[in-house]
């Protein structure tokens, strides 16, 4: 059911995702200027076009009807004979152009993560703080309260929040023993995670975060870089199932709910900023995958030219990009169906 609050949250989600895509395109645009590739059009949103905002230095800046991001249209993308065009540029210039979009997403993720760490401090992974307990949920029935620290499940010490999420998800409908501390006292209580529950509540019916220790700006930047690196490593080595738009929105709603819970000492919006940092890094990495129609696929077609000094005919690249786009659309369809069949799990 749509409420004014839901509509506002949905609008904010769309604007934020679109902004991350525009940041990606700004990276391409700046790189094109640096390496001498002419950009014919920089569009906010996707066609059809509403109007041309202005023109400068040979580039048309447009506003378009579909508000889900933006695009840059380089001159001569598939025409090696077009002077100043993308296909006419030397291979190193093209590689710089293709890499630049993802680079700006990584930098945006680094900046957002660093802001969060500077504001909140460094998380202590095994100090899992309950920030909300849903009324009449299994956690509420077990007398777990906001401010408690969950330390173990079935006697197994928890090293991080992900372990808690996974253990609870694996034991839906089955009784587990939850160990938590309330002030100086430690309790172990039986709890049965729900098999059916509202998507923003989870089987236990809690929201959580980590306790944190203060750090300075340099440490925050270093921790932000480490987080970006760890996220890239995790996606490459342990790729989880694809998440579609509904899945992203469910996660966004969850983190937004965390921010709406007034936790003493935590500035507003930090969980939401962290979520969009994650999305920005993921967007940058996905675009570097060696898949036709992605930046990584375009780089893959450019590399042989550096080695063998001979260009792959553009027609082959065009055909592979069309095939890759078809496979991409199927993957997006699959991911969005999975959002309904296997919704994202929360604790």
C-alpha positions in Angstrom: 0.0 0.0 0.0 1.4 3.4 -1.0 1.5 6.1 1.7 3.1 9.6 1.4 6.1 8.2 3.4 6.4 5.2 1.0 6.2 7.5 -2.1 8.8 9.8 -0.6 11.1 6.9 0.1 10.6 5.5 -3.4 11.3 8.9 -5.0 14.5 9.3 -2.9 15.6 5.8 -3.9 15.1 6.5 -7.6 17.0 9.9 -7.3 19.9 8.3 -5.5 20.3 5.4 -7.9 20.0 7.8 -10.9 22.7 10.0 -9.3 25.1 7.1 -9.0 24.6 6.3 -12.7 25.1 10.0 -13.6 28.3 10.0 -11.6 29.4 7.0 -13.7 28.7 9.0 -16.9 30.5 12.0 -15.6 33.6 9.8 -15.3 33.3 8.9 -18.9 32.7 12.6 -19.9 35.7 13.9 -18.0 38.0 11.1 -19.4 36.8 11.9 -22.9 37.7 15.5 -22.5 41.2 14.5 -21.2 42.0 12.1 -24.0 40.5 14.2 -26.8 37.3 12.2 -27.5 34.4 14.4 -28.5 31.1 13.9 -26.7 28.1 14.7 -28.8 25.5 14.5 -26.0 25.4 14.3 -22.2 21.9 13.3 -21.2 20.3 13.4 -17.8 17.7 10.6 -17.8 17.2 8.3 -20.8 15.4 9.1 -24.1 13.0 10.2 -25.4 14.3 13.7 -24.9 12.3 16.4 -23.2 14.5 19.4 -24.2 18.0 20.5 -24.9 19.3 22.5 -21.8 22.2 24.1 -23.6 25.2 23.4 -25.9 28.8 24.0 -25.1 32.2 22.9 -26.7 30.4 20.8 -29.2 28.3 18.9 -26.6 24.6 19.0 -26.3 23.3 18.8 -22.7 19.8 17.3 -22.6 17.0 16.4 -20.2 15.1 13.2 -20.9 11.9 11.5 -19.9 13.1 8.3 -18.1 14.6 9.5 -14.8 16.7 6.4 -14.1 20.2 7.7 -14.7 22.0 9.4 -17.6 24.3 8.8 -20.6 27.1 10.2 -22.7 27.1 9.7 -26.5 30.6 9.9 -27.9 31.1 10.9 -31.5 31.8 8.0 -33.8 31.4 5.2 -31.3 31.4 2.6 -34.0 33.1 4.6 -36.8 36.9 4.4 -36.9 36.9 7.0 -39.7 35.3 9.8 -37.6 37.9 12.3 -36.5 37.8 13.0 -32.8 35.4 10.0 -32.3 35.7 7.2 -29.8 36.4 4.4 -32.4 39.0 6.7 -34.0 41.0 7.2 -30.8 44.1 5.2 -30.0 43.5 2.1 -27.9 44.9 3.5 -24.7 42.6 6.5 -24.9 39.6 4.2 -25.4 40.6 2.1 -22.4 40.9 5.3 -20.2 37.5 6.3 -21.4 35.9 2.9 -20.6 37.6 2.6 -17.2 36.7 6.1 -16.1 33.0 5.5 -15.3 33.7 2.7 -12.9 36.6 4.7 -11.4 34.3 7.5 -10.4 31.9 5.0 -8.9 34.7 3.5 -6.8 35.7 7.0 -5.7 32.1 7.9 -4.8 31.9 4.7 -2.8 35.2 5.5 -1.1 34.0 9.0 -0.2 30.6 7.8 1.1 32.2 5.0 3.2 34.8 7.4 4.6 32.1 9.9 5.6 30.2 7.1 7.4 33.3 5.8 9.2 34.4 9.3 10.2 30.9 10.1 11.7 30.3 6.7 13.3 33.8 5.3 14.0 35.2 1.9 13.2 32.7 -0.9 13.6 33.5 -3.6 16.2 32.3 -6.7 14.1 31.3 -9.0 17.0 29.6 -6.3 19.0 26.1 -6.6 17.5 23.8 -3.9 18.9 20.0 -4.2 18.7 18.5 -0.9 17.5 14.9 -1.9 17.2 12.6 -4.7 18.3 9.3 -5.2 16.4 6.3 -5.5 18.7 5.1 -9.2 19.1 8.0 -10.5 17.0 10.0 -13.5 18.2 12.7 -11.3 19.6 10.0 -9.3 21.5 8.5 -12.4 22.9 11.9 -13.6 24.0 12.3 -10.2 25.9 15.2 -9.0 23.7 15.2 -5.2 23.9 16.6 -2.2 22.0 20.2 -1.6 23.3 21.0 -5.3 24.0 24.1 -6.9 22.5 23.6 -10.3 20.7 26.7 -12.4 21.1 25.9 -16.0 20.1 23.4 -18.4 18.4 23.1 -21.9 19.8 26.3 -21.3 21.7 28.3 -20.3 18.6 30.0 -16.9 19.0 29.0 -14.4 16.3 31.9 -12.7 14.6 29.7 -10.3 12.5 26.2 -9.3 11.6 26.3 -11.4 8.4 26.7 -14.6 10.5 23.7 -13.7 12.5 21.6 -13.1 9.4 22.7 -16.4 7.8 22.2 -18.5 11.0 18.7 -17.0 11.6 17.7 -17.6 7.9 18.9 -21.2 8.0 16.8 -21.9 11.1 13.4 -20.3 10.2 10.7 -22.3 12.0 13.2 -24.0 14.2 14.0 -23.1 17.8 17.4 -21.6 18.4 19.1 -20.3 21.6 20.0 -16.6 21.4 22.6 -15.3 23.8 22.6 -11.6 24.5 23.8 -9.1 27.2 21.5 -6.6 28.8 23.8 -4.2 30.7 26.0 -6.3 32.9 23.7 -9.4 32.7 23.9 -12.2 30.1 20.9 -14.2 29.1 20.3 -17.2 26.8 16.7 -17.5 25.5 14.9 -19.8 23.2 13.5 -18.2 20.0 11.8 -19.5 16.9 12.5 -17.3 13.8 9.4 -16.7 11.7 8.9 -18.4 8.4 6.5 -15.7 7.2 7.1 -12.0 8.1 7.0 -8.5 6.6 9.9 -7.9 4.3 11.3 -5.0 6.4 11.2 -7.0 9.7 13.0 -10.3 9.2 12.5 -13.7 10.9 13.5 -12.4 14.4 12.0 -9.0 14.1 15.0 -6.8 14.9 17.2 -4.2 13.4 20.8 -4.0 14.3 24.2 -2.3 13.9 27.7 -2.6 15.4 29.2 -0.8 18.3 32.0 1.5 17.1 35.3 3.1 18.2 36.1 6.7 17.3 38.7 7.3 14.5 40.2 10.4 12.7 39.8 11.5 9.1 42.9 9.7 7.8 41.8 6.5 9.5 38.3 6.9 8.1 39.7 7.3 4.6 41.9 4.2 5.0 39.0 2.2 6.4 36.8 3.4 3.5 39.5 2.2 1.0 39.7 -1.1 2.8 35.9 -1.5 2.6 35.8 -0.8 -1.1 38.6 -3.4 -1.6 36.9 -6.0 0.5 33.6 -5.5 -1.3 35.2 -5.9 -4.7 37.0 -9.0 -3.5 33.8 -10.5 -2.1 31.8 -9.9 -5.3 34.6 -11.4 -7.5 35.4 -14.4 -5.4 32.0 -15.1 -3.8 29.4 -13.8 -6.1 26.0 -14.1 -4.4 22.7 -14.3 -6.3 21.7 -11.4 -8.5 19.6 -8.8 -6.9 17.1 -6.8 -8.9 15.4 -3.5 -8.4 12.9 -4.8 -5.8 15.8 -6.5 -3.9 17.7 -3.2 -3.8 14.6 -1.3 -2.7 14.0 -3.8 0.1 17.5 -3.4 1.3 17.2 0.4 1.0 14.0 0.3 3.0 15.6 -1.8 5.7 18.6 0.6 6.1 16.2 3.6 5.9 14.3 2.0 8.8 17.5 1.8 10.8 18.1 5.5 10.3 14.5 6.3 11.4 15.3 4.6 14.7 16.9 7.3 16.8 20.0 5.6 18.2 21.9 7.8 20.6 25.2 9.0 19.2 24.5 8.0 15.6 23.9 10.8 13.1 20.9 10.5 10.9 21.2 8.9 7.5 24.4 7.0 8.0 23.0 3.5 7.2 21.4 4.9 4.0 24.6 6.5 2.9 26.4 3.2 3.6 23.9 1.4 1.4 24.4 3.7 -1.5 28.2 3.5 -1.1 27.8 -0.3 -1.5 25.6 0.2 -4.6 28.1 2.7 -6.1 31.0 0.2 -5.8 28.9 -2.6 -7.1 27.8 -0.5 -10.1 31.5 0.3 -10.9 32.6 -3.4 -10.6 29.7 -4.8 -12.7 30.5 -2.4 -15.5 34.0 -3.7 -15.6 32.9 -7.3 -16.1 34.2 -8.7 -19.4 30.7 -8.9 -20.8 29.8 -7.4 -24.3 27.9 -4.2 -24.0 29.6 -3.4 -20.6 32.7 -1.2 -20.3 34.7 -4.3 -19.4 33.5 -6.0 -22.6 34.6 -2.9 -24.6 38.0 -3.0 -22.9 38.3 -6.7 -23.8 37.8 -5.9 -27.4 40.4 -3.1 -27.2 43.3 -5.0 -25.6 44.2 -7.2 -28.6 44.8 -4.0 -30.6 47.6 -3.1 -28.2 49.2 -6.5 -28.4 48.9 -7.5 -32.0 48.6 -3.9 -33.5 45.5 -4.9 -35.3 42.0 -3.8 -34.7 39.0 -6.2 -34.3 36.5 -5.1 -37.0 33.8 -3.0 -35.4 31.1 -5.1 -36.9 32.1 -8.1 -34.7 32.1 -5.9 -31.6 28.6 -4.6 -32.6 27.3 -8.1 -33.0 28.8 -9.3 -29.7 27.4 -6.2 -27.9 23.9 -7.0 -29.2 24.2 -10.6 -28.0 25.6 -9.4 -24.7 22.7 -6.9 -24.3 20.2 -9.7 -24.9 21.9 -11.9 -22.3 22.0 -8.9 -19.9 18.3 -8.4 -20.3 17.6 -12.0 -19.5 19.9 -11.7 -16.4 18.0 -8.6 -15.2 14.7 -10.4 -15.7 16.0 -13.4 -13.7 17.3 -11.2 -10.9 14.0 -9.3 -10.6 12.0 -12.6 -10.6 14.3 -13.9 -7.8 13.4 -10.8 -5.7 9.9 -12.2 -5.5 10.7 -15.9 -5.3 13.6 -15.6 -2.8 13.3 -12.2 -1.1 16.3 -10.6 0.6 16.7 -11.9 4.2 16.9 -9.7 7.3 17.4 -10.9 10.9 
